[in-house]
Amino acid sequence: MTPETLPETALPAVPLTVEGASVLHQMMRFRRPAWRALPAEARAGILEEAVASLAPMERPADGRQTALYSLLGHKGDLLLLHFRRSFEELSQAQLETARLRLSDYLEPASSYLSVVELGLYESTSKVYGALAARGVEPHSDDWNREVESVLARQRQAMAPRLWPEIPAAKYLCFYPMDRKRGETANWYREPMAARQRLMHEHGMIGRRYAGEVRQIITGSIGFDDWEWGVDLFADDPLVFKKLIYEMRFDEVSAVYALFGAFYVGLRISAAELPAILSVR
């Protein structure tokens, strides 16, 4: 029996993925009335401490980096985006931020926890099919060794995408999303081959925008309220509208996608905090 003639039910339904950076989005509201009530000297001291602490975190260092964004709209005033090597390091970044005196004037509005994730639908189909054709039992020791060998090669080949620097683009658009599990449209009941085809077609749209927008997908199943997080980085915010609108007509989005709240912000440096938080 060849991989092409194997029934779908003979193969595991879960596609392989490789994971990289641990990611935390912190959306904050600024308590301006309390801030304005402080003497100017107190505000200056608080901002000096914040800049001194956050500025070193902005510099990329082996998969570790923090970026700040000034949010547009009512959903928050400031977004801190942390990329780290582990959840332990994310916890440390969160604690370092919370220890700042400035945090007394920042009220959490929302947050999102996830890890950089790359899906391997094509590799999954090939390796699962080849193993099953050889009669290797799914999830056996031999099966797991072969799968881990494939994942190790992919982690090495995709390391720059798994541990990226936060793009220096002027604008960020972040949103979480799910795949539908409804009675008439259920992504998780579709065969692997169908999901692979749909994701390929979906990805082709994004590739047309490669020179205008950078996309980082993070997985959050078991970590947060949605299944994936999407970060889009661009110098022109209109590209967010054009890309997402076009993708809405794609089958994988039109039939199977659910979207959470959208957050759009402008990249700022820690050194710009005094100007952003000025009372004048």
N, C-alpha and C positions, 0 to 999 in steps of 0.2 A: 504494500500500500504506500502510495506517495503522499507527501504533505498536502497536495492539492485535492486528493480524494478522501482525506480524513474528515469525518463529521465534526462540525463546530463543537458539539457537545463533548467531544473527546479531549478538548483542550481547555485549560483554565481560562476564565473570562476576563481576568484582571490583566491589563497591559502592564508591561514593565516600565518603570520610571527610574531616573537617576536624580538624586537630590544634592543640593549644594548649600548655599548660604542660608542661614536662619534670618528671618526678616520680621521686624516689628514696625508697624505704623502707629504713631501716637498722635491723635487729633486733640488739640487743646483749645479752650476758650480763654481769652485774656480778661482778667478781672480789672477792668479799667477804673471803675470808681475807687476801689481800694488802692490802686496804683497811683492815681492822681492825688490821693490824700497823703501820700508819703512826702517828706521833705525832699528837695532836689538832691541833696547830698546822699540821702539814703538810696534813692533811685540810681544814682550814678555808681555807688558802691555795689549794688546788686547786679547791675548790668556789667560792670567790670569783671566780677566773679564769673558770670555766665559766659561772657566772651572768652575768658581765659580757659574755661573748662570745655566749651563746645568747639572752639576753633581747632584744637588738635584732633578731635573726633571727625572733623570734616575731611581730613587727609586720608586717602585710601591707603590701607596697609594690609596686604595679604588677605583680602576678603572682609576686611573690617572697615566700616565707614558709616558716618551719619550725615544726613543732609537735612536742611531746614527749608520749609516752604511757607509762604504767607498765603493762607487759604482765602478763597473768594466765596462770598455768600454767608449764610447764617449757621452753617454746620460746624464752624470753628474758625479760629484766627491763626493758628499755627499748627503745622504738621511736622513732626520729627520722624524721619525715615532712617531706621537703623538696619544695617547689614552686618552680621557677625558670623563667626565660625560655628557657633553652637547656641542652644537655648540658654546655657549657663552664662555665656557672654552677653546675650540679649538681656538677661536679668541684671547683669552688672551695669549695662548701659542705662537701663531703666532706673536703677537705684542711683547712679551718678547724677542723672537728670533730676530725680526727685529730691536729692540732697541740696540742690542749688536753692538759694534763697528766692530766686525768681519763681520757683515752683509754687510758692505760697500764693502767687498771683496767676497761676495757670490751672484751670479747672478741666479735668479730662472730659472730653465730649464723646470720644469713641476710641477704639484701637483695633488692630488686626494683626494676628500672629500667623505666620506661614513659613514655608521654606521654598527656595528656588527649586522648581521641578521641570524636568524635560521628559515628555512622553516619548516612548519608543515603540509606537504601533508597528512600524515596518519590521524592526528587529524582533519584536515579540512574535509576530506571525511566522517569521523565518525560523527562529530557534525553537518555538513550540512545535511547529510542524515537523521539523527535522528530528527532534527528540522523540516525538510520538511515532514517526515513521520507523524509527529504529526500535520501537517497542519499549522505550524508557518510561517507566511509570511516573506520572505527574507527582511532583513534590517528594519523590524519593531522593536519597542521598546523591545518586548519579545525576538526576534531574537538577537538583539544587546546585551542584557543583558546576554543571554546564551553564546554567543561568547566571550564576555569580561571575563566571569567567567572562561572559558577554557584558555584564554590567561593569566589571572592572575596566574592560577595554573602552567602554563608552564613557565612563567617568574620566578617564585619562584624555580621551579625544575631545571631550566637551568641557574640560576644566575651565577655559576662559568664560564660557556661558554659565557655568555652575557657580563660579565665584567672581561675579562681575563687579566692576566699579560702578557706582551710581552715575548714570549719564549726567553730563554737565548742562543739559538742555535747560532752557528758560522756564518751561512749563511742565507740570506733572498732572496727569489724570489717573486717579486710582479708583477702582471699583471691585467689589466682590461679585462672584457669580456661582450659580449651580447648574447642573444638568437635571432636566425634569424627570420626575419619577411618578407621573400621573397615570391615570387609567388608560388614556388613549395614546399618550406619548411618554415612553419610559426609556431613557437612554441606556439604562442598565439591563434592559431586556433585549437590546439589539445585539446581533452577532458581532464578533470581533471584526470580521471582514467589512461589515457595513460601517462600523465606527471608524475603522481605518480609512475607508474611502471618504467619509464625511469630514474627518479631520484634515485629510490631505487637501480637499477642496477648500476648506475653511482657511488653511494656512496659506494657500496660493493668493488669497486676497491680501493678507498681511504683507506678503513679500513685495507686492506692488508699491507699498508705502515704505519700503526699507530705507530709502534715502531721506525720508521726512520724519519718521518716528521710530523710536526704539521701544521695544516691548519686552517686559520681563514678567513671566508667568510664575506664580507661586502656588504651591499646593497647601491646602488648609483643612483637609478632611481629618477630623479628630482633633484639630487644633482650635478651630473657631467656628462661627455660626454658618459660614458658607463653605463651599468646596474648593474654590480657587480664588486667588486675588490676581488682578491684572494692573500692572503699572505701565503707563504710556508716558514717554518723555519726548518732547518736541519743542522747537523754538517758535512754532506758530500754533496757537491753540486750535485754530480752525481744522487742523488735520485730525484732531480727536473726533470732531463731529463727522467729518467725511469718512474716516475709516470705520467708525462704529456704525454709522448709518448704512454704509455699503454692506457691512457684515450682517446686519439685521435681515437682509434678503437672502443670505446664505442659509441652506437647509439646516445646518447644525445649530444655528442661532434662532432661525425662524420657528423651528419645531421644538427644540430641546433646551433652549437657554432661558434662565431666569437671572435677573440682574438686581444687585443691591444698590445702595446709595453711591452716588458719584461724588468724588472730591477733586477739585481743581485748584492748584496753587502755583505761585510764582517762586522760583528758587531764590533764596536769599542766603547770604553768608552770616556766620555768627557775628562778624564785625558790623553788620548792618542792623543788628538788634536795637541798638540805641536809637537809630532813626525810625525804625518800625514801631517801637514802643514809646516814642516821644509823646509827651502830653500836650504839645503845642499843635 
